């Protein structure tokens, strides 16, 4: 098949045309979305990003030749793996697209030699992302061989969006938490620092947290859990932290409508008590999506939770 259709969380339909790596986009009413502000073209280009360097790797969730990346605040959120500390990180590329997600091709090369061998000279990368192992001479070679729109130096990227969420909260702001009550990611950091897990859990109920922010919070919790064996103040809370992480991940999967992950998490529960937070989160997300298809989808998840609850109860009789 020379095309595939993807539906975004906000209801946009994207038809990816593989022959020329282009796509068409339609809103919920089926109206086409133009690729330019003048309304002259319906065909959008699928951006091509090439990673070059031994310390950065692409992250791909599926065995396919493209990734569906989020768009937030006028930027494409591009995840990558930092090999040095084996952590998932992000950088951001400005875009005029009005969509909430966009198909992107990402190629990863460990060195300039690999790039020359694996990336055809006829390709025109929109962005080449390099780490600090790539020399000035390598950059000259890349620009001479390929028609590159822009070179991104990963260690110099001005990630205002990332910095806003990853910065450690200043001590002087800790005493007046209401000052930052509109920033759930900041609040999550504060509650984790204080091990106030009840308030951390409350964030899921008090805020409509977007998926990208949920990913940051999950990342924070997992970082704390990694330190649990070496930190006496964290170890007593490890089980509760794991439950918090699972709740945030489940909420993320609900927002993304990641059916396989949702079903796997429901079926993995071994205690009836651990299902209760999931039921609450399904009800909340269900209220965010009033469309008929979405209502049926989340009702299905409610039924799955009830079935799992009954199975667990029967197993203990």
C-alpha positions as CSV (number, residue, x, y, z in Angstrom):
1,X,0.0,0.0,0.0
2,X,1.4,3.4,-1.0
3,X,-0.4,5.4,1.7
4,X,-1.6,5.1,5.3
5,X,-4.0,7.0,7.4
6,X,-3.4,8.2,11.0
7,X,-5.9,9.9,13.3
8,X,-4.5,12.3,15.9
9,X,-5.8,12.8,19.5
10,X,-7.6,16.0,18.5
11,X,-9.4,14.3,15.6
12,X,-7.3,15.3,12.6
13,X,-7.0,12.7,9.9
14,X,-3.6,12.5,8.2
15,X,-3.1,10.6,5.0
16,X,0.6,9.8,4.4
17,X,1.7,9.3,0.8
18,X,4.9,7.2,0.8
19,X,5.9,7.7,-2.8
20,X,7.0,11.3,-2.4
21,X,6.8,11.4,1.4
22,X,4.0,13.9,1.6
23,X,0.7,14.0,3.5
24,X,-2.8,15.4,3.4
25,X,-4.5,16.6,6.5
26,X,-8.2,17.0,7.3
27,X,-10.1,18.3,10.3
28,X,-12.9,16.5,12.2
29,X,-15.4,17.7,9.6
30,X,-13.4,16.3,6.8
31,X,-12.3,19.7,5.6
32,X,-8.8,19.8,4.1
33,X,-6.1,21.8,5.9
34,X,-3.8,23.8,3.6
35,X,0.0,23.5,3.8
36,X,0.5,27.2,3.3
37,X,-1.2,30.3,4.6
38,X,-2.2,31.4,1.1
39,X,-4.3,28.3,0.7
40,X,-2.6,27.3,-2.6
41,X,-1.4,23.8,-1.7
42,X,-3.0,20.9,0.1
43,X,0.1,18.8,0.1
44,X,2.3,18.9,3.2
45,X,5.9,17.7,3.2
46,X,6.8,14.9,5.7
47,X,9.9,16.5,7.5
48,X,13.2,14.5,7.4
49,X,15.5,14.6,10.4
50,X,18.9,13.0,10.4
51,X,20.8,12.3,13.7
52,X,24.5,12.2,13.3
53,X,26.7,11.3,16.3
54,X,27.5,8.4,18.7
55,X,25.7,9.9,21.7
56,X,22.3,10.6,20.2
57,X,19.8,8.0,18.8
58,X,16.3,8.2,17.5
59,X,13.4,6.8,19.4
60,X,10.8,4.9,17.4
61,X,7.9,3.2,19.1
62,X,6.8,1.2,16.1
63,X,8.5,-0.8,13.3
64,X,7.7,1.7,10.6
65,X,9.5,4.3,8.5
66,X,8.0,7.4,10.2
67,X,7.1,8.6,13.6
68,X,4.0,10.6,14.7
69,X,5.4,13.5,16.7
70,X,3.5,15.9,18.9
71,X,3.1,19.6,18.1
72,X,2.8,21.9,21.1
73,X,3.0,25.7,21.4
74,X,4.1,26.1,17.7
75,X,6.9,23.6,17.9
76,X,7.4,19.9,17.0
77,X,8.5,18.0,20.0
78,X,11.3,15.6,18.9
79,X,12.4,12.9,21.4
80,X,15.8,11.3,21.3
81,X,17.9,9.0,23.4
82,X,21.0,10.4,25.1
83,X,23.3,7.4,25.1
84,X,25.6,8.9,27.7
85,X,23.1,8.7,30.5
86,X,20.6,6.4,28.7
87,X,17.8,9.0,29.1
88,X,15.0,10.1,26.9
89,X,15.3,13.8,26.1
90,X,13.7,16.3,23.7
91,X,14.4,19.2,21.4
92,X,12.0,21.4,19.6
93,X,11.6,22.6,16.0
94,X,9.4,25.6,15.0
95,X,6.5,24.8,12.7
96,X,3.5,26.6,11.1
97,X,1.4,23.5,11.1
98,X,-1.9,23.8,13.0
99,X,-2.1,20.1,13.7
100,X,-1.5,18.4,17.1
101,X,0.7,15.7,15.6
102,X,2.8,15.4,12.4
103,X,4.5,12.5,10.6
104,X,8.2,12.8,10.6
105,X,11.0,10.6,9.1
106,X,14.0,10.2,11.4
107,X,17.3,8.5,10.3
108,X,20.0,7.8,12.9
109,X,23.7,7.6,11.9
110,X,26.5,7.0,14.5
111,X,29.1,8.9,12.5
112,X,29.6,11.0,9.4
113,X,30.9,7.9,7.6
114,X,27.6,6.1,8.4
115,X,25.6,9.0,7.2
116,X,27.4,9.1,3.8
117,X,26.9,5.4,3.4
118,X,23.3,5.1,4.6
119,X,21.7,8.5,3.6
120,X,21.3,8.8,-0.2
121,X,22.8,11.9,-1.7
122,X,19.5,12.7,-3.4
123,X,17.7,13.1,-0.1
124,X,17.2,16.6,1.2
125,X,17.1,16.5,5.0
126,X,15.2,19.3,6.6
127,X,17.3,19.1,9.7
128,X,20.6,17.4,10.5
129,X,21.1,17.0,14.3
130,X,24.7,16.6,15.4
131,X,26.4,15.9,18.8
132,X,29.7,17.4,20.0
133,X,31.7,14.5,18.3
134,X,30.9,16.0,14.9
135,X,33.7,18.3,13.8
136,X,33.6,21.5,11.8
137,X,35.1,19.6,8.8
138,X,32.2,17.1,9.2
139,X,29.7,20.0,9.0
140,X,31.3,21.3,5.8
141,X,31.1,17.8,4.3
142,X,27.4,17.5,5.2
143,X,26.6,20.9,3.7
144,X,28.5,20.1,0.6
145,X,26.9,16.7,0.0
146,X,23.3,17.3,1.0
147,X,20.8,20.2,0.6
148,X,20.2,20.7,4.3
149,X,17.7,23.2,5.6
150,X,19.3,23.6,9.0
151,X,22.0,22.1,11.2
152,X,21.0,21.6,14.9
153,X,23.7,21.3,17.5
154,X,22.1,19.2,20.2
155,X,24.1,20.6,23.0
156,X,23.3,24.2,22.0
157,X,19.6,23.9,21.4
158,X,17.6,26.6,23.2
159,X,14.9,24.5,24.7
160,X,12.8,27.1,26.5
161,X,9.9,24.6,26.7
162,X,12.1,21.9,28.2
163,X,13.9,24.3,30.5
164,X,10.7,25.6,31.9
165,X,9.7,22.1,32.9
166,X,13.0,20.5,33.9
167,X,14.4,23.3,36.1
168,X,14.6,22.5,39.8
169,X,12.1,24.7,41.7
170,X,13.9,27.4,43.7
171,X,13.7,27.0,47.5
172,X,12.2,30.5,47.9
173,X,9.2,29.5,45.8
174,X,8.6,26.4,47.8
175,X,6.8,28.2,50.6
176,X,4.1,29.7,48.4
177,X,3.0,26.8,46.2
178,X,-0.1,28.6,45.0
179,X,2.2,31.0,43.0
180,X,2.8,28.2,40.5
181,X,-0.6,26.5,40.8
182,X,-1.1,26.7,37.0
183,X,2.0,24.6,36.3
184,X,1.4,20.9,37.1
185,X,4.9,19.9,36.1
186,X,6.4,22.4,38.6
187,X,4.0,21.2,41.3
188,X,5.0,17.6,40.6
189,X,8.6,18.4,41.2
190,X,7.7,20.1,44.4
191,X,5.5,17.2,45.7
192,X,8.2,14.7,44.8
193,X,10.9,16.6,46.6
194,X,8.6,16.7,49.7
195,X,7.5,13.1,49.2
196,X,3.9,14.5,49.4
197,X,2.4,11.7,47.2
198,X,-1.2,12.5,48.1
199,X,-0.8,15.9,46.5
200,X,1.1,14.4,43.5
201,X,-1.9,12.1,43.0
202,X,-4.3,15.1,43.3
203,X,-2.7,16.7,40.2
204,X,-4.3,14.0,38.0
205,X,-7.7,15.1,39.3
206,X,-7.2,18.9,39.5
207,X,-5.6,19.5,36.1
208,X,-6.2,18.6,32.5
209,X,-2.6,17.8,32.0
210,X,-1.5,17.4,28.3
211,X,0.3,14.3,27.2
212,X,3.8,15.9,26.9
213,X,3.6,17.2,30.5
214,X,2.6,13.7,31.7
215,X,5.7,12.3,30.0
216,X,7.8,14.8,32.0
217,X,6.1,13.9,35.3
218,X,6.6,10.1,34.6
219,X,10.2,10.8,33.9
220,X,10.6,12.7,37.2
221,X,9.0,9.8,39.1
222,X,11.2,7.2,37.4
223,X,14.3,9.2,38.3
224,X,13.3,9.3,41.9
225,X,12.6,5.5,41.9
226,X,16.0,4.9,40.4
227,X,17.5,6.5,43.5
228,X,15.3,4.6,46.0
229,X,17.9,1.8,46.8
230,X,20.4,4.5,47.9
231,X,18.0,6.9,49.6
232,X,16.5,6.0,53.0
233,X,13.8,8.7,52.7
234,X,12.6,7.4,49.3
235,X,12.7,3.6,50.0
236,X,9.6,3.6,52.4
237,X,7.6,5.3,49.6
238,X,8.8,3.1,46.8
239,X,5.6,1.1,46.4
240,X,3.4,4.2,46.4
241,X,5.7,5.9,43.9
242,X,5.4,2.9,41.6
243,X,1.6,3.1,41.8
244,X,1.8,6.9,41.1
245,X,4.0,6.2,38.1
246,X,1.5,3.6,36.8
247,X,-1.4,6.0,37.3
248,X,0.3,8.8,35.3
249,X,1.3,6.3,32.6
250,X,-2.2,5.0,32.4
251,X,-3.6,8.5,32.0
252,X,-1.0,9.1,29.3
253,X,-2.1,6.0,27.4
254,X,-5.8,7.1,27.7
255,X,-5.0,10.5,26.2
256,X,-3.0,8.8,23.4
257,X,-5.7,6.2,22.9
258,X,-3.0,3.6,23.0
259,X,-5.3,0.5,23.1
260,X,-2.6,-2.2,23.5
261,X,-0.9,-0.4,26.4
262,X,-4.2,0.3,28.2
263,X,-5.3,-3.3,28.0
264,X,-1.9,-4.5,29.1
265,X,-1.9,-2.3,32.2
266,X,-5.5,-3.3,33.2
267,X,-4.7,-7.0,32.8
268,X,-1.5,-6.6,34.8
269,X,-3.3,-5.5,37.9
270,X,-3.1,-8.1,40.7
271,X,-5.1,-6.2,43.4
272,X,-8.6,-4.8,43.2
273,X,-7.4,-1.7,45.1
274,X,-5.0,-0.8,42.3
275,X,-7.9,-0.7,39.8
276,X,-9.7,2.1,41.6
277,X,-7.4,4.9,40.3
278,X,-7.7,3.6,36.8
279,X,-11.5,3.7,36.9
280,X,-11.4,7.3,38.1
281,X,-9.0,8.3,35.3
282,X,-11.1,6.6,32.6
283,X,-14.1,8.6,33.8
284,X,-12.1,11.8,33.7
285,X,-10.7,11.3,30.2
286,X,-14.1,10.2,29.0
287,X,-15.5,13.6,30.0
288,X,-12.8,15.3,27.9
289,X,-13.9,13.6,24.6
290,X,-17.7,13.9,24.1
291,X,-17.7,12.5,20.6
292,X,-19.7,9.3,20.0
293,X,-16.7,7.2,19.0
294,X,-14.6,8.3,21.9
295,X,-17.5,7.7,24.3
296,X,-17.8,4.1,23.1
297,X,-14.1,3.6,23.3
298,X,-13.8,4.7,26.9
299,X,-17.0,2.9,27.9
300,X,-15.2,-0.2,26.6
301,X,-12.3,0.5,28.9
302,X,-14.7,0.9,31.8
303,X,-16.1,-2.5,31.1
304,X,-12.7,-4.0,30.9
305,X,-11.9,-2.6,34.3
306,X,-15.1,-4.0,35.7
307,X,-14.4,-7.5,34.2
308,X,-10.8,-7.4,35.6
309,X,-12.2,-6.4,39.0
310,X,-14.7,-9.3,39.0
311,X,-11.9,-11.8,38.0
312,X,-9.7,-10.6,40.8
313,X,-12.5,-11.0,43.3
314,X,-13.4,-14.5,42.1
315,X,-9.7,-15.6,42.3
316,X,-9.7,-14.8,46.0
317,X,-12.9,-16.6,46.9
